[in-house]
Amino acid sequence: MKKVYFILLVLFSIKISAQKVNSVQYPNQADVRVFVVDYENQADLKVFKVKYQNQASKNDGKWFFTDYPNQADKKIHFVKYANQADLKIYFVKYKLFMSNNIFYACLFICFKIIVFF
């Protein structure tokens, strides 16, 4: 029973948040140059677009796109070629499928604890 309480504690203590970004027109205005890849195994980061600004605070792969550069935490520029990019990203349709999600890491650890103890 203690294992179940531990698992629930870990799962409900996770705070998931996002980062506010703005897409700029020129590379010299950007903090990061980004290239969107076709397949998720080519990406450095999987990105999920959130709908509301209040979901944005840190960078864990969930981005909110702002209307103005001064509202953003990071300014990004989308480049045409992968070799021009600082970061390669893949847009996921559902945040559930983000492998860089802390939830899955904790769930995996909890599963290992239950199985081996």
C-alpha positions as CSV (number, residue, x, y, z in Angstrom):
1,M,0.0,0.0,0.0
2,K,2.9,2.3,0.7
3,K,4.0,1.9,-2.9
4,V,0.7,3.1,-4.2
5,Y,0.8,6.2,-2.0
6,F,4.4,6.9,-3.2
7,I,3.3,6.6,-6.9
8,L,0.4,8.9,-6.4
9,L,2.5,11.5,-4.6
10,V,5.1,11.5,-7.4
11,L,2.5,11.7,-10.1
12,F,0.5,14.6,-8.6
13,S,3.5,16.6,-7.5
14,I,4.7,17.2,-11.1
15,K,4.2,20.7,-12.4
16,I,4.1,20.9,-16.2
17,S,4.6,24.3,-17.9
18,A,5.7,25.9,-21.2
19,Q,7.6,28.7,-22.7
20,K,6.4,31.8,-24.5
21,V,8.0,32.2,-27.9
22,N,7.7,34.6,-30.8
23,S,8.6,33.9,-34.4
24,V,10.7,36.8,-35.9
25,Q,11.3,37.5,-39.6
26,Y,15.1,37.8,-39.6
27,P,17.7,35.5,-38.2
28,N,19.7,38.3,-36.5
29,Q,16.6,39.2,-34.4
30,A,16.3,35.6,-33.0
31,D,17.7,34.1,-29.9
32,V,17.5,30.6,-31.5
33,R,17.3,29.5,-35.1
34,V,14.9,26.6,-35.5
35,F,14.4,23.9,-38.1
36,V,11.2,21.8,-38.2
37,V,12.0,18.2,-39.1
38,D,9.6,15.7,-40.8
39,Y,10.1,12.8,-38.3
40,E,10.2,12.9,-34.6
41,N,13.4,10.7,-34.3
42,Q,15.3,13.5,-36.1
43,A,14.3,16.2,-33.6
44,D,16.3,17.6,-30.7
45,L,13.0,18.6,-29.0
46,K,9.4,17.7,-29.5
47,V,7.1,20.7,-29.3
48,F,3.5,21.0,-28.4
49,K,1.7,24.3,-29.1
50,V,-0.4,25.3,-26.1
51,K,-3.5,27.4,-26.6
52,Y,-3.3,29.8,-23.7
53,Q,-0.6,32.1,-22.5
54,N,-1.1,31.2,-18.8
55,Q,0.2,27.7,-19.6
56,A,3.6,29.1,-20.4
57,S,6.4,29.5,-17.9
58,K,9.4,27.1,-18.5
59,N,10.8,25.2,-21.4
60,D,9.8,21.6,-21.4
61,G,8.6,21.4,-25.0
62,K,5.2,23.2,-24.6
63,W,5.3,26.5,-26.4
64,F,2.9,29.4,-26.6
65,F,3.4,31.7,-29.7
66,T,2.9,35.3,-28.8
67,D,1.8,38.1,-31.2
68,Y,4.6,40.5,-30.2
69,P,8.4,39.9,-29.6
70,N,8.3,41.8,-26.3
71,Q,5.8,39.3,-24.8
72,A,8.0,36.3,-25.5
73,D,10.6,34.6,-23.4
74,K,12.5,33.5,-26.5
75,K,12.5,34.8,-30.1
76,I,12.9,32.2,-32.7
77,H,13.5,32.2,-36.4
78,F,12.5,29.3,-38.6
79,V,15.3,28.4,-41.1
80,K,15.0,26.5,-44.4
81,Y,17.9,24.1,-43.9
82,A,18.8,21.9,-41.0
83,N,22.5,22.9,-41.1
84,Q,21.5,26.5,-40.4
85,A,19.6,25.6,-37.2
86,D,20.6,25.8,-33.5
87,L,17.7,23.5,-32.7
88,K,15.7,20.9,-34.6
89,I,12.1,20.5,-33.5
90,Y,9.1,18.3,-34.3
91,F,5.6,19.5,-33.6
92,V,3.5,16.8,-31.9
93,K,-0.3,16.8,-32.2
94,Y,-0.9,15.7,-28.6
95,K,1.1,16.6,-25.5
96,L,0.6,13.0,-24.3
97,F,3.1,11.8,-27.0
98,M,6.0,14.0,-25.9
99,S,8.9,11.8,-24.8
100,N,10.5,14.8,-23.1
101,N,7.5,14.8,-20.7
102,I,8.5,14.5,-17.1
103,F,5.3,12.5,-16.4
104,Y,6.5,9.5,-18.5
105,A,9.9,9.5,-16.7
106,C,8.2,9.4,-13.3
107,L,5.7,6.8,-14.4
108,F,8.5,4.6,-15.7
109,I,10.4,4.9,-12.4
110,C,7.3,4.0,-10.4
111,F,6.6,1.0,-12.6
112,K,10.2,-0.2,-12.0
113,I,9.8,0.2,-8.2
114,I,6.5,-1.8,-8.2
115,V,7.8,-4.6,-10.4
116,F,11.2,-5.1,-8.7
117,F,10.1,-4.6,-5.0
